[in-house]
Amino acid sequence: MQDIPQPADEPYVVGDTVKIYLGETDLDSRFHNRVCTIIEVRRDELSDLTERKLDQYEYRLADDGEEIDLWFRHFDLVPVQESD
């Protein structure tokens, strides 16, 4: 069985390095496995509906300094480990 990377237990902050982890059927799957830097963080009310605290966080990312024109949810991102 393959280990599935998990998102961080705490919100990411500007400057964190993360890897985008999306399923094959996701409309934005072309970004899967890209290593990016968080450049902006915003919060909304999704966690009020799901009752999961981290669902309120969305992130804007940059790949090699180039901004990706999408917002990614917390659960779409995994922390980059030193060995990655």
N, C-alpha and C positions, 0 to 999 in steps of 0.2 A: 504494500500500500504506500502511495506517495504522500510525503508530508506536504501539507498545504500551509504556506506562509500565513501568518496571522497579523492583523494590524496591531499597532501599539496600544497599550492599556491606557495611555494618556494622550491628550490632543497633541498634534504636531505643532511646531512653531516655525515662523519664518526663518529660513536658513537650514532647516532639517533636510537631509537627503533621504529620499524614499524611492521605492520601486513600485510602479503601477502594476497591479495584479487584477486582471479582468478575465472573465470567462470567454471562451471562443465565440459564444453567441451574443456577447455584448456588442452593441452598436459601435462602441469606441474601442473594440479589441485591437485595432491597429497600434494602440499605445501600450499594449501589454508588454511587460518586462522592461520598459524604459526606466532608467534611473534618472531622477529629476530632483530639483531643489524647490522647496516650498517658497513662494514669493509673496503670497497673500493668504490670509485666513479669514473666513467669515462664518457666522453662526445664523441658524434659522430655527424654526420651531418643529422640525421633523422629530426631534426627540420627545416632544410632547405627545406625538401620536404613537411612537414605537416604544416609549418608556425605556429607551437605551440612551444614556447620557451622550455618548460619542457620536450618535447619529445627527446631532445638531451642527457638526463641523463639516465645512467644505473648504477645499484648498485649490488655489491657482498655482500652477507649476511652471517651471522653466527647464528645458532640456538643452544643455550646453549654452545657456544664456538666452535661448530663444523661447519666448513665452508660448505655452500651449493655450489656445483659445477655448478652453473648457474648464469647468469646475469639477473636481473629483471629490467624492465622499470619503470620509475617514476609512470606511471598510474596503475601499478600492486601493488602498495604499499600505505597503508594508515597510517597516524600517529596514534600511540597508545595514547589514552587518559588516564588520571589519573584513571578513573573508569574502564578501561579495565582489 
